[in-house]
Amino acid sequence: MTYFQLFEIPVQLKVDRTALSKKFFELSRTYHPDFFTNESDEKQAEVLEKSAILNKAWKTFQSSDATIKYVLMEKNC
């Protein structure tokens, strides 16, 4: 899953940070590890991984340079 797929946005060099912020907080609530403490170890690991990817994507999208670099990497350029 790419960062764009995670945030359900088209691949683009400049992202709408307002819409991105709203989606980030929505996904953060969905995949926050604290909400899965009673789940199996496997499910907890899965959610932890998704949460980590979400945070990496968020950090990438906060920088125009990092976003461009990520798009180029995804396009194998």
ChimeraX commands (.cxc) that place a marker at each C-alpha (Angstrom):
marker #1 position 0.00,0.00,0.00 radius 0.5
marker #1 position 1.40,3.38,-0.99 radius 0.5
marker #1 position 1.08,6.50,1.12 radius 0.5
marker #1 position -1.39,7.86,-1.43 radius 0.5
marker #1 position -3.54,4.74,-1.20 radius 0.5
marker #1 position -3.47,4.92,2.58 radius 0.5
marker #1 position -4.74,8.50,2.52 radius 0.5
marker #1 position -7.10,7.72,-0.39 radius 0.5
marker #1 position -5.76,10.56,-2.52 radius 0.5
marker #1 position -4.46,10.59,-6.09 radius 0.5
marker #1 position -0.72,10.52,-6.71 radius 0.5
marker #1 position 0.36,14.15,-6.84 radius 0.5
marker #1 position 3.41,16.26,-6.17 radius 0.5
marker #1 position 1.57,18.78,-4.01 radius 0.5
marker #1 position -1.01,17.54,-1.53 radius 0.5
marker #1 position -3.85,19.50,0.03 radius 0.5
marker #1 position -2.58,19.75,3.60 radius 0.5
marker #1 position -5.96,20.71,5.05 radius 0.5
marker #1 position -7.69,17.63,3.64 radius 0.5
marker #1 position -4.63,15.55,4.49 radius 0.5
marker #1 position -4.71,16.68,8.11 radius 0.5
marker #1 position -8.38,15.71,8.46 radius 0.5
marker #1 position -7.70,12.28,6.96 radius 0.5
marker #1 position -4.61,11.79,9.14 radius 0.5
marker #1 position -6.55,12.32,12.35 radius 0.5
marker #1 position -9.33,10.04,11.12 radius 0.5
marker #1 position -6.83,7.27,10.32 radius 0.5
marker #1 position -4.97,7.89,13.57 radius 0.5
marker #1 position -8.11,7.12,15.51 radius 0.5
marker #1 position -8.75,4.05,13.39 radius 0.5
marker #1 position -5.26,2.57,13.72 radius 0.5
marker #1 position -4.12,3.77,17.13 radius 0.5
marker #1 position -2.52,0.81,18.94 radius 0.5
marker #1 position -4.17,1.72,22.25 radius 0.5
marker #1 position -7.55,0.70,20.82 radius 0.5
marker #1 position -6.31,-2.83,20.13 radius 0.5
marker #1 position -4.87,-3.87,23.50 radius 0.5
marker #1 position -7.38,-6.70,23.89 radius 0.5
marker #1 position -6.76,-8.10,20.41 radius 0.5
marker #1 position -4.45,-10.97,19.46 radius 0.5
marker #1 position -0.72,-10.39,19.22 radius 0.5
marker #1 position -1.01,-10.75,15.45 radius 0.5
marker #1 position -3.69,-8.05,15.20 radius 0.5
marker #1 position -1.73,-5.75,17.51 radius 0.5
marker #1 position 1.37,-6.16,15.34 radius 0.5
marker #1 position -0.68,-5.43,12.20 radius 0.5
marker #1 position -2.14,-2.25,13.69 radius 0.5
marker #1 position 1.24,-1.14,14.99 radius 0.5
marker #1 position 2.69,-1.52,11.49 radius 0.5
marker #1 position -0.18,0.46,9.94 radius 0.5
marker #1 position 0.24,3.16,12.55 radius 0.5
marker #1 position 3.97,3.39,11.78 radius 0.5
marker #1 position 3.29,3.63,8.04 radius 0.5
marker #1 position 0.67,6.29,8.69 radius 0.5
marker #1 position 3.15,8.37,10.66 radius 0.5
marker #1 position 5.86,7.98,7.98 radius 0.5
marker #1 position 3.38,9.02,5.29 radius 0.5
marker #1 position 2.28,12.03,7.33 radius 0.5
marker #1 position 5.87,13.12,7.82 radius 0.5
marker #1 position 6.59,12.68,4.10 radius 0.5
marker #1 position 3.57,14.73,3.06 radius 0.5
marker #1 position 4.55,17.57,5.40 radius 0.5
marker #1 position 7.55,18.34,3.19 radius 0.5
marker #1 position 7.18,19.19,-0.48 radius 0.5
marker #1 position 10.68,17.89,-1.18 radius 0.5
marker #1 position 10.00,14.62,0.64 radius 0.5
marker #1 position 6.70,14.20,-1.22 radius 0.5
marker #1 position 8.38,14.71,-4.61 radius 0.5
marker #1 position 11.15,12.30,-3.65 radius 0.5
marker #1 position 8.56,9.71,-2.57 radius 0.5
marker #1 position 6.60,10.04,-5.85 radius 0.5
marker #1 position 9.79,9.63,-7.87 radius 0.5
marker #1 position 10.76,6.59,-5.81 radius 0.5
marker #1 position 7.30,5.06,-6.35 radius 0.5
marker #1 position 7.58,5.71,-10.11 radius 0.5
marker #1 position 11.08,4.17,-10.15 radius 0.5
marker #1 position 12.65,7.35,-11.47 radius 0.5
marker link #1:1,2 radius 0.2
marker link #1:2,3 radius 0.2
marker link #1:3,4 radius 0.2
marker link #1:4,5 radius 0.2
marker link #1:5,6 radius 0.2
marker link #1:6,7 radius 0.2
marker link #1:7,8 radius 0.2
marker link #1:8,9 radius 0.2
marker link #1:9,10 radius 0.2
marker link #1:10,11 radius 0.2
marker link #1:11,12 radius 0.2
marker link #1:12,13 radius 0.2
marker link #1:13,14 radius 0.2
marker link #1:14,15 radius 0.2
marker link #1:15,16 radius 0.2
marker link #1:16,17 radius 0.2
marker link #1:17,18 radius 0.2
marker link #1:18,19 radius 0.2
marker link #1:19,20 radius 0.2
marker link #1:20,21 radius 0.2
marker link #1:21,22 radius 0.2
marker link #1:22,23 radius 0.2
marker link #1:23,24 radius 0.2
marker link #1:24,25 radius 0.2
marker link #1:25,26 radius 0.2
marker link #1:26,27 radius 0.2
marker link #1:27,28 radius 0.2
marker link #1:28,29 radius 0.2
marker link #1:29,30 radius 0.2
marker link #1:30,31 radius 0.2
marker link #1:31,32 radius 0.2
marker link #1:32,33 radius 0.2
marker link #1:33,34 radius 0.2
marker link #1:34,35 radius 0.2
marker link #1:35,36 radius 0.2
marker link #1:36,37 radius 0.2
marker link #1:37,38 radius 0.2
marker link #1:38,39 radius 0.2
marker link #1:39,40 radius 0.2
marker link #1:40,41 radius 0.2
marker link #1:41,42 radius 0.2
marker link #1:42,43 radius 0.2
marker link #1:43,44 radius 0.2
marker link #1:44,45 radius 0.2
marker link #1:45,46 radius 0.2
marker link #1:46,47 radius 0.2
marker link #1:47,48 radius 0.2
marker link #1:48,49 radius 0.2
marker link #1:49,50 radius 0.2
marker link #1:50,51 radius 0.2
marker link #1:51,52 radius 0.2
marker link #1:52,53 radius 0.2
marker link #1:53,54 radius 0.2
marker link #1:54,55 radius 0.2
marker link #1:55,56 radius 0.2
marker link #1:56,57 radius 0.2
marker link #1:57,58 radius 0.2
marker link #1:58,59 radius 0.2
marker link #1:59,60 radius 0.2
marker link #1:60,61 radius 0.2
marker link #1:61,62 radius 0.2
marker link #1:62,63 radius 0.2
marker link #1:63,64 radius 0.2
marker link #1:64,65 radius 0.2
marker link #1:65,66 radius 0.2
marker link #1:66,67 radius 0.2
marker link #1:67,68 radius 0.2
marker link #1:68,69 radius 0.2
marker link #1:69,70 radius 0.2
marker link #1:70,71 radius 0.2
marker link #1:71,72 radius 0.2
marker link #1:72,73 radius 0.2
marker link #1:73,74 radius 0.2
marker link #1:74,75 radius 0.2
marker link #1:75,76 radius 0.2
marker link #1:76,77 radius 0.2
view
